[in-house]
Amino acid sequence: MPEKQEVVKRGSNAPAEVRGTGRLLTRGEFQGLAEVPPELEWFANIENDNTRRAYRNDVGEFTEFCGIGRPEEFRAVTRAHLIAWRKELMRAGCGASTVRRKLSALSSLFDFLCDANAITHNPVKGVARPKEKANEGQTPALSDDQARVLLDAPPADTLKGLRDRAILSSLLYHGLRRDELCSLRVRDVQIRKGLTHFRVKGKGEKIRYLVTRSQTLEHIEAYLEKAGHKEDLDGPLFRPVRNRSGKTLRKHLTPHAVYKDVVLKYAKDCGIYFPGMRPHALRATAATNALEHDSDIAKVQEWLGHSNISTTRIYDKRNMRPEDSPTLRVEY
């Protein structure tokens, strides 16, 4: 049994101290925290910086649209307000995926308010989300031949080449998001049940474990051997190979650098770049390839870290293979 904490009572303006924790709150601070509206608690509870930024923008737009002046006014929002906002977003030319994302941000807030008993129901539920249009041109996947060419593009005799081979292999064989790849530490390549896994921190701080492909592991080991940070377990796995400012190289690569200096660079070098090649192209390629080779879509959903299987279907390009077109079967 953990030792029972003893609260020491002091004067009305003195801090309340809990022995064993070092916790010090004045009575005024305690009362102030007790009065924080749940609308602000929801935002403060979002740990991921990218999610916080996106939700701040989306909720901020809705706040401005409705003329909300105080956090408590969210509790008066009805389904009619949300339908009106959805119509305004569509009128302004927002794509279906953008509208769906913005409604999801609001839904997350109202779910939190329901849990806090601030409202009785989530007004976003029942608001029709615009359907995704055909995925063609949104996140095109590479062909198998293009993927093989890209994997072999980086040189195998330089530090950057070894690192970039490991990066491309990690993306194409594991369907990682760029943010997930960039946040990997050396210790996140670990043995579980006799197999090497990636320990991946996904959206919403959710952790999942992905079996590591043997080719990828070989590339990572070769890169770490040459880079010399194999024993720096808490340090970044993938790092810059040079720093013109002279500062430390012990930092994570950025998602932008991975896309611009690795994915796009080699795609252009080997002639497989095409207009519309987006940052998620390798993730779409991995998902499509897994599905084409009879992987269960529910397993792919878990593998990609999707909370909803409808998101996984966006990456399913099996019905978009040009080589399967009836045009190529016509004979006269």
Secondary structure as the mmCIF struct_conf table of DSSP 4:
data_model
#
loop_
_struct_conf.conf_type_id
_struct_conf.id
_struct_conf.beg_label_comp_id
_struct_conf.beg_label_asym_id
_struct_conf.beg_label_seq_id
_struct_conf.end_label_comp_id
_struct_conf.end_label_asym_id
_struct_conf.end_label_seq_id
HELX_LH_PP_P HELX_LH_PP_P1 PRO A 2 GLN A 5
STRN STRN1 VAL A 7 VAL A 8
HELX_LH_PP_P HELX_LH_PP_P2 LYS A 9 LYS A 9
TURN_TY1_P TURN_TY1_P1 SER A 12 ASN A 13
BEND BEND1 ALA A 14 ALA A 14
HELX_LH_PP_P HELX_LH_PP_P3 PRO A 15 PRO A 15
STRN STRN2 ALA A 16 VAL A 18
TURN_TY1_P TURN_TY1_P2 ARG A 19 GLY A 22
STRN STRN3 ARG A 23 LEU A 25
HELX_RH_AL_P HELX_RH_AL_P1 ARG A 27 ALA A 34
TURN_TY1_P TURN_TY1_P3 GLU A 35 GLU A 35
HELX_RH_AL_P HELX_RH_AL_P2 PRO A 38 ALA A 44
TURN_TY1_P TURN_TY1_P4 ASN A 45 ASN A 45
HELX_RH_AL_P HELX_RH_AL_P3 ASP A 49 CYS A 66
TURN_TY1_P TURN_TY1_P5 GLY A 67 GLY A 67
BEND BEND2 ARG A 70 ARG A 70
HELX_RH_3T_P HELX_RH_3T_P1 PRO A 71 ALA A 76
HELX_RH_AL_P HELX_RH_AL_P4 ARG A 79 ARG A 91
TURN_TY1_P TURN_TY1_P6 ALA A 92 GLY A 93
HELX_RH_AL_P HELX_RH_AL_P5 ALA A 96 ASP A 115
TURN_TY1_P TURN_TY1_P7 ALA A 116 ASN A 117
BEND BEND3 ALA A 118 HIS A 121
TURN_TY1_P TURN_TY1_P8 PRO A 123 GLY A 126
HELX_LH_PP_P HELX_LH_PP_P4 VAL A 127 GLU A 132
TURN_TY1_P TURN_TY1_P9 GLU A 136 GLN A 138
BEND BEND4 THR A 139 THR A 139
HELX_LH_PP_P HELX_LH_PP_P5 PRO A 140 SER A 143
HELX_RH_AL_P HELX_RH_AL_P6 ASP A 144 LEU A 151
TURN_TY1_P TURN_TY1_P10 ASP A 152 ASP A 152
BEND BEND5 PRO A 154 PRO A 154
BEND BEND6 ALA A 156 THR A 158
HELX_RH_AL_P HELX_RH_AL_P7 LEU A 159 HIS A 174
HELX_RH_AL_P HELX_RH_AL_P8 ARG A 178 CYS A 182
TURN_TY1_P TURN_TY1_P11 SER A 183 SER A 183
STRN STRN4 ARG A 185 ARG A 185
HELX_RH_3T_P HELX_RH_3T_P2 VAL A 186 ASP A 188
STRN STRN5 VAL A 189 ARG A 192
TURN_TY1_P TURN_TY1_P12 LYS A 193 GLY A 194
STRN STRN6 LEU A 195 LYS A 201
HELX_RH_3T_P HELX_RH_3T_P3 LYS A 203 GLU A 205
STRN STRN7 ILE A 207 VAL A 211
HELX_LH_PP_P HELX_LH_PP_P6 THR A 212 ARG A 213
HELX_RH_AL_P HELX_RH_AL_P9 SER A 214 ALA A 227
TURN_TY1_P TURN_TY1_P13 GLY A 228 GLY A 228
TURN_TY1_P TURN_TY1_P14 LYS A 230 GLU A 231
TURN_TY1_P TURN_TY1_P15 LEU A 233 ASP A 234
BEND BEND7 GLY A 235 GLY A 235
STRN STRN8 PRO A 236 PRO A 236
BEND BEND8 LEU A 237 PHE A 238
BEND BEND9 VAL A 241 VAL A 241
TURN_TY1_P TURN_TY1_P16 ARG A 244 SER A 245
BEND BEND10 LEU A 249 LEU A 249
BEND BEND11 LYS A 251 LYS A 251
HELX_LH_PP_P HELX_LH_PP_P7 HIS A 252 THR A 254
HELX_RH_AL_P HELX_RH_AL_P10 PRO A 255 ALA A 257
HELX_RH_PI_P HELX_RH_PI_P1 VAL A 258 LEU A 264
HELX_RH_AL_P HELX_RH_AL_P11 LYS A 265 ASP A 269
TURN_TY1_P TURN_TY1_P17 CYS A 270 GLY A 271
TURN_TY1_P TURN_TY1_P18 PRO A 275 GLY A 276
TURN_TY1_P TURN_TY1_P19 PRO A 279 HIS A 280
HELX_RH_AL_P HELX_RH_AL_P12 ALA A 281 GLU A 292
TURN_TY1_P TURN_TY1_P20 HIS A 293 ASP A 294
HELX_RH_AL_P HELX_RH_AL_P13 ILE A 297 LEU A 304
TURN_TY1_P TURN_TY1_P21 GLY A 305 GLY A 305
BEND BEND12 SER A 307 ASN A 308
HELX_RH_AL_P HELX_RH_AL_P14 ILE A 309 ILE A 314
TURN_TY1_P TURN_TY1_P22 TYR A 315 TYR A 315
HELX_RH_3T_P HELX_RH_3T_P4 ARG A 318 MET A 320
HELX_RH_3T_P HELX_RH_3T_P5 PRO A 322 ASP A 324
HELX_RH_3T_P HELX_RH_3T_P6 PRO A 326 ARG A 329
#
